[in-house]
Amino acid sequence: MFHIGHAEPTTIDHNVEAAAQWLDRTVPGWASRVNCLTLNICSGEYCVLGQVFRHIAVTAWHATFPLGTGINGYDYARQLMMVEGNGPILANPAFANNTYRGDWLKAIAARA
């Protein structure tokens, strides 16, 4: 039985779905890069963007700044969104609010 205001288990919040569709277009197969056990939406390293863009960010950063301290996947993805003019996607609350964790897990499972 569901309480008023709770989504059914099969539905995915529209913010998460919009963000997941951007990832589908930008990094095909992105869901396989996310470790659901360590998923923490509030972490620049363990959020969806942090995990999906981790290796890309490290490679790009070291190619540009070999002695730099590094950049996490979340920060790299934010820069990518700004360059591509994807401000609305960047502003999507699903990328920064841990209340969306369950919806991200559903989105990942749907793409597995």
C-alpha positions as CSV (number, residue, x, y, z in Angstrom):
1,M,0.0,0.0,0.0
2,F,1.3,3.4,-0.9
3,H,0.9,6.6,1.0
4,I,-0.3,9.8,-0.6
5,G,2.6,11.5,-2.3
6,H,4.8,8.4,-2.7
7,A,5.5,7.2,-6.2
8,E,4.9,3.7,-7.3
9,P,8.0,1.5,-7.3
10,T,8.2,1.4,-11.1
11,T,8.0,5.1,-11.8
12,I,11.1,7.3,-12.1
13,D,11.1,10.9,-11.1
14,H,11.0,13.2,-14.2
15,N,14.1,15.0,-13.1
16,V,16.1,11.8,-12.9
17,E,14.7,10.5,-16.2
18,A,15.6,13.8,-17.9
19,A,19.1,13.6,-16.5
20,A,19.4,9.9,-17.4
21,Q,18.3,10.7,-21.0
22,W,21.1,13.3,-21.2
23,L,23.6,10.7,-20.0
24,D,22.2,8.2,-22.6
25,R,23.0,10.7,-25.4
26,T,26.3,11.8,-23.9
27,V,27.9,8.6,-22.6
28,P,26.1,5.6,-24.1
29,G,26.2,2.7,-21.6
30,W,26.8,5.1,-18.7
31,A,24.7,2.9,-16.3
32,S,27.4,0.2,-16.3
33,R,29.9,2.7,-14.9
34,V,27.9,3.3,-11.7
35,N,28.5,1.3,-8.6
36,C,25.1,1.2,-6.9
37,L,26.6,0.2,-3.6
38,T,28.7,3.4,-3.3
39,L,26.2,5.7,-5.0
40,N,26.0,8.9,-3.0
41,I,24.3,11.8,-4.9
42,C,25.8,14.3,-2.5
43,S,29.4,13.3,-3.3
44,G,31.4,14.7,-6.2
45,E,33.2,11.4,-6.4
46,Y,30.4,8.9,-5.8
47,C,27.4,10.6,-7.4
48,V,26.2,9.5,-10.8
49,L,28.2,12.1,-12.7
50,G,31.2,11.5,-10.5
51,Q,31.3,7.8,-11.3
52,V,30.3,8.1,-15.0
53,F,32.9,10.8,-15.8
54,R,35.7,9.7,-13.3
55,H,38.0,8.1,-15.8
56,I,37.3,10.7,-18.5
57,A,38.0,13.5,-16.1
58,V,41.3,12.0,-14.8
59,T,42.5,11.4,-18.3
60,A,41.6,14.9,-19.6
61,W,42.9,16.6,-16.5
62,H,46.3,14.9,-16.5
63,A,46.7,15.5,-20.3
64,T,46.2,19.3,-19.6
65,F,47.7,19.6,-16.1
66,P,50.2,16.7,-15.5
67,L,51.2,18.0,-12.1
68,G,47.7,19.1,-11.1
69,T,45.8,17.9,-8.1
70,G,43.1,16.5,-10.2
71,I,39.4,17.0,-10.8
72,N,36.5,14.7,-10.0
73,G,33.9,13.4,-12.4
74,Y,31.2,15.7,-11.2
75,D,33.2,18.8,-11.8
76,Y,34.3,17.6,-15.2
77,A,30.7,16.8,-16.2
78,R,29.6,20.3,-15.0
79,Q,32.2,21.9,-17.2
80,L,31.1,19.7,-20.1
81,M,27.5,20.8,-19.6
82,M,28.4,24.5,-19.6
83,V,30.5,24.2,-22.8
84,E,27.7,22.3,-24.5
85,G,25.1,24.9,-23.4
86,N,23.3,22.4,-21.2
87,G,22.5,24.8,-18.3
88,P,19.0,23.3,-17.8
89,I,20.5,19.8,-17.3
90,L,23.2,21.2,-15.0
91,A,20.5,22.9,-12.9
92,N,18.6,19.6,-12.6
93,P,18.2,18.8,-8.8
94,A,18.5,15.1,-9.5
95,F,22.3,15.5,-9.8
96,A,22.7,17.0,-6.3
97,N,20.0,15.8,-4.0
98,N,20.3,12.4,-2.3
99,T,16.5,12.1,-2.1
100,Y,16.7,11.0,-5.7
101,R,19.0,8.0,-5.0
102,G,16.2,5.5,-5.2
103,D,15.1,6.9,-8.6
104,W,18.6,6.8,-9.9
105,L,18.8,3.1,-8.9
106,K,15.6,2.5,-10.9
107,A,17.0,4.4,-13.9
108,I,20.3,2.4,-13.7
109,A,18.4,-0.9,-13.4
110,A,16.2,0.0,-16.4
111,R,19.4,0.5,-18.5
112,A,21.2,-2.6,-17.3
